[in-house]
Amino acid sequence: MSLQSLTPVDVPRPFLDTIASTTQALSVFSLTVQRPFRPQHLVLLVDASRHGVGLHSSDGFIGLRDDPTTAGRTLGHHVVSVASANPLAAGCYVMTVEPDTHASPDDAERWFAMADVCDRAGIVLVDWCVRGFATTDARYVGQGAVWCPRHVAGLG
């Protein structure tokens, strides 16, 4: 047993606290991501002041490792459809949970395609995180990493 204390996760409260960073958005996503990990799309909606106003979770249904532009646009249309159901939504954070993946140059293309669709709909894509997880050939099933395609695109 470890004597080291754990730091509690500070999760922003909906409608009250500002979500000022991707780290804070990840703390919200951590409350709803399915475990054990499986393909999933999560959208955290924020208003113009970056207060959380909605959280949507759905099973992963988009082939995100197919053609990167098509995948990014399809995910963007999904995000816009979720945001259009909430009149307070001005922006969003997105998290996708993807099996057997790692950061790649295709992530930049997916980012630009999704950001373009969101921008045309008047929704600010604040950030997008990918949670990769291993399904086979891993020492621990579910092991993986989190990265932001915006950084892969050289934007952050």
C-alpha positions as protocol buffer text, in pm:
chain_id: "A"
residue {
  index: 1
  type: MET
  ca { x: 0 y: 0 z: 0 }
}
residue {
  index: 2
  type: SER
  ca { x: 132 y: 340 z: -94 }
}
residue {
  index: 3
  type: LEU
  ca { x: 149 y: 619 z: 158 }
}
residue {
  index: 4
  type: GLN
  ca { x: 153 y: 876 z: -120 }
}
residue {
  index: 5
  type: SER
  ca { x: -160 y: 1089 z: -125 }
}
residue {
  index: 6
  type: LEU
  ca { x: -354 y: 1129 z: -446 }
}
residue {
  index: 7
  type: THR
  ca { x: -451 y: 1470 z: -576 }
}
residue {
  index: 8
  type: PRO
  ca { x: -825 y: 1497 z: -628 }
}
residue {
  index: 9
  type: VAL
  ca { x: -946 y: 1580 z: -976 }
}
residue {
  index: 10
  type: ASP
  ca { x: -1103 y: 1923 z: -989 }
}
residue {
  index: 11
  type: VAL
  ca { x: -1399 y: 1890 z: -1224 }
}
residue {
  index: 12
  type: PRO
  ca { x: -1564 y: 2213 z: -1341 }
}
residue {
  index: 13
  type: ARG
  ca { x: -1930 y: 2240 z: -1247 }
}
residue {
  index: 14
  type: PRO
  ca { x: -2179 y: 2276 z: -1533 }
}
residue {
  index: 15
  type: PHE
  ca { x: -2318 y: 2626 z: -1592 }
}
residue {
  index: 16
  type: LEU
  ca { x: -2095 y: 2770 z: -1315 }
}
residue {
  index: 17
  type: ASP
  ca { x: -1724 y: 2708 z: -1370 }
}
residue {
  index: 18
  type: THR
  ca { x: -1526 y: 2815 z: -1674 }
}
residue {
  index: 19
  type: ILE
  ca { x: -1356 y: 2539 z: -1868 }
}
residue {
  index: 20
  type: ALA
  ca { x: -1037 y: 2725 z: -1944 }
}
residue {
  index: 21
  type: SER
  ca { x: -812 y: 2439 z: -2053 }
}
residue {
  index: 22
  type: THR
  ca { x: -810 y: 2104 z: -2225 }
}
residue {
  index: 23
  type: THR
  ca { x: -702 y: 1951 z: -1894 }
}
residue {
  index: 24
  type: GLN
  ca { x: -1027 y: 2065 z: -1736 }
}
residue {
  index: 25
  type: ALA
  ca { x: -1224 y: 1929 z: -2032 }
}
residue {
  index: 26
  type: LEU
  ca { x: -1045 y: 1594 z: -1989 }
}
residue {
  index: 27
  type: SER
  ca { x: -1152 y: 1587 z: -1624 }
}
residue {
  index: 28
  type: VAL
  ca { x: -1514 y: 1617 z: -1739 }
}
residue {
  index: 29
  type: PHE
  ca { x: -1464 y: 1350 z: -2006 }
}
residue {
  index: 30
  type: SER
  ca { x: -1313 y: 1118 z: -1744 }
}
residue {
  index: 31
  type: LEU
  ca { x: -1653 y: 1109 z: -1572 }
}
residue {
  index: 32
  type: THR
  ca { x: -1833 y: 966 z: -1874 }
}
residue {
  index: 33
  type: VAL
  ca { x: -1580 y: 771 z: -2081 }
}
residue {
  index: 34
  type: GLN
  ca { x: -1673 y: 404 z: -2091 }
}
residue {
  index: 35
  type: ARG
  ca { x: -1454 y: 152 z: -1915 }
}
residue {
  index: 36
  type: PRO
  ca { x: -1322 y: -82 z: -2029 }
}
residue {
  index: 37
  type: PHE
  ca { x: -1232 y: 141 z: -2320 }
}
residue {
  index: 38
  type: ARG
  ca { x: -1416 y: 94 z: -2646 }
}
residue {
  index: 39
  type: PRO
  ca { x: -1477 y: 319 z: -2947 }
}
residue {
  index: 40
  type: GLN
  ca { x: -1665 y: 627 z: -2835 }
}
residue {
  index: 41
  type: HIS
  ca { x: -1727 y: 992 z: -2932 }
}
residue {
  index: 42
  type: LEU
  ca { x: -1772 y: 1252 z: -2658 }
}
residue {
  index: 43
  type: VAL
  ca { x: -1871 y: 1617 z: -2707 }
}
residue {
  index: 44
  type: LEU
  ca { x: -1852 y: 1874 z: -2428 }
}
residue {
  index: 45
  type: LEU
  ca { x: -2050 y: 2184 z: -2521 }
}
residue {
  index: 46
  type: VAL
  ca { x: -1957 y: 2525 z: -2381 }
}
residue {
  index: 47
  type: ASP
  ca { x: -2130 y: 2862 z: -2400 }
}
residue {
  index: 48
  type: ALA
  ca { x: -1966 y: 3190 z: -2505 }
}
residue {
  index: 49
  type: SER
  ca { x: -1812 y: 3224 z: -2156 }
}
residue {
  index: 50
  type: ARG
  ca { x: -1678 y: 2866 z: -2172 }
}
residue {
  index: 51
  type: HIS
  ca { x: -1916 y: 2729 z: -1910 }
}
residue {
  index: 52
  type: GLY
  ca { x: -2011 y: 2368 z: -1970 }
}
residue {
  index: 53
  type: VAL
  ca { x: -2368 y: 2350 z: -2100 }
}
residue {
  index: 54
  type: GLY
  ca { x: -2390 y: 1993 z: -2230 }
}
residue {
  index: 55
  type: LEU
  ca { x: -2212 y: 1660 z: -2246 }
}
residue {
  index: 56
  type: HIS
  ca { x: -2294 y: 1406 z: -2513 }
}
residue {
  index: 57
  type: SER
  ca { x: -2160 y: 1053 z: -2541 }
}
residue {
  index: 58
  type: SER
  ca { x: -2215 y: 804 z: -2822 }
}
residue {
  index: 59
  type: ASP
  ca { x: -2063 y: 480 z: -2936 }
}
residue {
  index: 60
  type: GLY
  ca { x: -1788 y: 519 z: -3193 }
}
residue {
  index: 61
  type: PHE
  ca { x: -1960 y: 486 z: -3527 }
}
residue {
  index: 62
  type: ILE
  ca { x: -1727 y: 678 z: -3756 }
}
residue {
  index: 63
  type: GLY
  ca { x: -1435 y: 502 z: -3924 }
}
residue {
  index: 64
  type: LEU
  ca { x: -1183 y: 757 z: -3800 }
}
residue {
  index: 65
  type: ARG
  ca { x: -884 y: 583 z: -3955 }
}
residue {
  index: 66
  type: ASP
  ca { x: -1027 y: 571 z: -4306 }
}
residue {
  index: 67
  type: ASP
  ca { x: -977 y: 872 z: -4534 }
}
residue {
  index: 68
  type: PRO
  ca { x: -869 y: 1148 z: -4289 }
}
residue {
  index: 69
  type: THR
  ca { x: -1060 y: 1432 z: -4456 }
}
residue {
  index: 70
  type: THR
  ca { x: -1382 y: 1232 z: -4479 }
}
residue {
  index: 71
  type: ALA
  ca { x: -1342 y: 1111 z: -4120 }
}
residue {
  index: 72
  type: GLY
  ca { x: -1283 y: 1466 z: -3994 }
}
residue {
  index: 73
  type: ARG
  ca { x: -1582 y: 1603 z: -4182 }
}
residue {
  index: 74
  type: THR
  ca { x: -1807 y: 1322 z: -4063 }
}
residue {
  index: 75
  type: LEU
  ca { x: -1703 y: 1378 z: -3703 }
}
residue {
  index: 76
  type: GLY
  ca { x: -1752 y: 1753 z: -3752 }
}
residue {
  index: 77
  type: HIS
  ca { x: -2108 y: 1697 z: -3875 }
}
residue {
  index: 78
  type: HIS
  ca { x: -2174 y: 1478 z: -3571 }
}
residue {
  index: 79
  type: VAL
  ca { x: -2044 y: 1754 z: -3342 }
}
residue {
  index: 80
  type: VAL
  ca { x: -2257 y: 2017 z: -3517 }
}
residue {
  index: 81
  type: SER
  ca { x: -2569 y: 1799 z: -3487 }
}
residue {
  index: 82
  type: VAL
  ca { x: -2508 y: 1762 z: -3113 }
}
residue {
  index: 83
  type: ALA
  ca { x: -2442 y: 2135 z: -3072 }
}
residue {
  index: 84
  type: SER
  ca { x: -2748 y: 2236 z: -3273 }
}
residue {
  index: 85
  type: ALA
  ca { x: -2971 y: 2071 z: -3012 }
}
residue {
  index: 86
  type: ASN
  ca { x: -2841 y: 2310 z: -2744 }
}
residue {
  index: 87
  type: PRO
  ca { x: -2921 y: 2680 z: -2796 }
}
residue {
  index: 88
  type: LEU
  ca { x: -2647 y: 2787 z: -2552 }
}
residue {
  index: 89
  type: ALA
  ca { x: -2366 y: 2605 z: -2735 }
}
residue {
  index: 90
  type: ALA
  ca { x: -2103 y: 2835 z: -2881 }
}
residue {
  index: 91
  type: GLY
  ca { x: -1807 y: 2598 z: -2875 }
}
residue {
  index: 92
  type: CYS
  ca { x: -1700 y: 2248 z: -2789 }
}
residue {
  index: 93
  type: TYR
  ca { x: -1429 y: 2011 z: -2680 }
}
residue {
  index: 94
  type: VAL
  ca { x: -1430 y: 1670 z: -2845 }
}
residue {
  index: 95
  type: MET
  ca { x: -1280 y: 1341 z: -2733 }
}
residue {
  index: 96
  type: THR
  ca { x: -1267 y: 1027 z: -2943 }
}
residue {
  index: 97
  type: VAL
  ca { x: -1170 y: 690 z: -2802 }
}
residue {
  index: 98
  type: GLU
  ca { x: -1004 y: 486 z: -3075 }
}
residue {
  index: 99
  type: PRO
  ca { x: -868 y: 129 z: -3067 }
}
residue {
  index: 100
  type: ASP
  ca { x: -511 y: 42 z: -3164 }
}
residue {
  index: 101
  type: THR
  ca { x: -413 y: 396 z: -3264 }
}
residue {
  index: 102
  type: HIS
  ca { x: -129 y: 635 z: -3211 }
}
residue {
  index: 103
  type: ALA
  ca { x: -63 y: 994 z: -3316 }
}
residue {
  index: 104
  type: SER
  ca { x: -5 y: 1030 z: -3689 }
}
residue {
  index: 105
  type: PRO
  ca { x: 23 y: 1303 z: -3954 }
}
residue {
  index: 106
  type: ASP
  ca { x: -334 y: 1211 z: -4060 }
}
residue {
  index: 107
  type: ASP
  ca { x: -453 y: 1363 z: -3731 }
}
residue {
  index: 108
  type: ALA
  ca { x: -370 y: 1712 z: -3860 }
}
residue {
  index: 109
  type: GLU
  ca { x: -585 y: 1655 z: -4169 }
}
residue {
  index: 110
  type: ARG
  ca { x: -870 y: 1522 z: -3954 }
}
residue {
  index: 111
  type: TRP
  ca { x: -839 y: 1829 z: -3727 }
}
residue {
  index: 112
  type: PHE
  ca { x: -855 y: 2079 z: -4013 }
}
residue {
  index: 113
  type: ALA
  ca { x: -1155 y: 1902 z: -4173 }
}
residue {
  index: 114
  type: MET
  ca { x: -1350 y: 1887 z: -3846 }
}
residue {
  index: 115
  type: ALA
  ca { x: -1261 y: 2246 z: -3751 }
}
residue {
  index: 116
  type: ASP
  ca { x: -1378 y: 2365 z: -4094 }
}
residue {
  index: 117
  type: VAL
  ca { x: -1720 y: 2199 z: -4057 }
}
residue {
  index: 118
  type: CYS
  ca { x: -1762 y: 2337 z: -3703 }
}
residue {
  index: 119
  type: ASP
  ca { x: -1651 y: 2685 z: -3809 }
}
residue {
  index: 120
  type: ARG
  ca { x: -1900 y: 2694 z: -4098 }
}
residue {
  index: 121
  type: ALA
  ca { x: -2176 y: 2606 z: -3849 }
}
residue {
  index: 122
  type: GLY
  ca { x: -2070 y: 2879 z: -3606 }
}
residue {
  index: 123
  type: ILE
  ca { x: -1933 y: 2639 z: -3342 }
}
residue {
  index: 124
  type: VAL
  ca { x: -1579 y: 2694 z: -3212 }
}
residue {
  index: 125
  type: LEU
  ca { x: -1383 y: 2369 z: -3193 }
}
residue {
  index: 126
  type: VAL
  ca { x: -1173 y: 2455 z: -2889 }
}
residue {
  index: 127
  type: ASP
  ca { x: -981 y: 2128 z: -2879 }
}
residue {
  index: 128
  type: TRP
  ca { x: -1003 y: 1762 z: -2968 }
}
residue {
  index: 129
  type: CYS
  ca { x: -837 y: 1482 z: -2775 }
}
residue {
  index: 130
  type: VAL
  ca { x: -785 y: 1126 z: -2889 }
}
residue {
  index: 131
  type: ARG
  ca { x: -764 y: 848 z: -2633 }
}
residue {
  index: 132
  type: GLY
  ca { x: -600 y: 552 z: -2801 }
}
residue {
  index: 133
  type: PHE
  ca { x: -621 y: 210 z: -2643 }
}
residue {
  index: 134
  type: ALA
  ca { x: -477 y: -130 z: -2720 }
}
residue {
  index: 135
  type: THR
  ca { x: -699 y: -428 z: -2793 }
}
residue {
  index: 136
  type: THR
  ca { x: -425 y: -679 z: -2877 }
}
residue {
  index: 137
  type: ASP
  ca { x: -51 y: -723 z: -2836 }
}
residue {
  index: 138
  type: ALA
  ca { x: -44 y: -507 z: -2526 }
}
residue {
  index: 139
  type: ARG
  ca { x: 96 y: -594 z: -2191 }
}
residue {
  index: 140
  type: TYR
  ca { x: -215 y: -449 z: -2033 }
}
residue {
  index: 141
  type: VAL
  ca { x: -539 y: -449 z: -2229 }
}
residue {
  index: 142
  type: GLY
  ca { x: -665 y: -93 z: -2258 }
}
residue {
  index: 143
  type: GLN
  ca { x: -320 y: 61 z: -2227 }
}
residue {
  index: 144
  type: GLY
  ca { x: -280 y: 366 z: -2446 }
}
residue {
  index: 145
  type: ALA
  ca { x: -218 y: 737 z: -2463 }
}
residue {
  index: 146
  type: VAL
  ca { x: -398 y: 1069 z: -2501 }
}
residue {
  index: 147
  type: TRP
  ca { x: -296 y: 1329 z: -2759 }
}
residue {
  index: 148
  type: CYS
  ca { x: -443 y: 1636 z: -2925 }
}
residue {
  index: 149
  type: PRO
  ca { x: -451 y: 1645 z: -3307 }
}
residue {
  index: 150
  type: ARG
  ca { x: -434 y: 2026 z: -3288 }
}
residue {
  index: 151
  type: HIS
  ca { x: -75 y: 1984 z: -3165 }
}
residue {
  index: 152
  type: VAL
  ca { x: 0 y: 1735 z: -3441 }
}
residue {
  index: 153
  type: ALA
  ca { x: -120 y: 2005 z: -3684 }
}
residue {
  index: 154
  type: GLY
  ca { x: 131 y: 2248 z: -3530 }
}
residue {
  index: 155
  type: LEU
  ca { x: -134 y: 2476 z: -3379 }
}
residue {
  index: 156
  type: GLY
  ca { x: -56 y: 2447 z: -3013 }
}
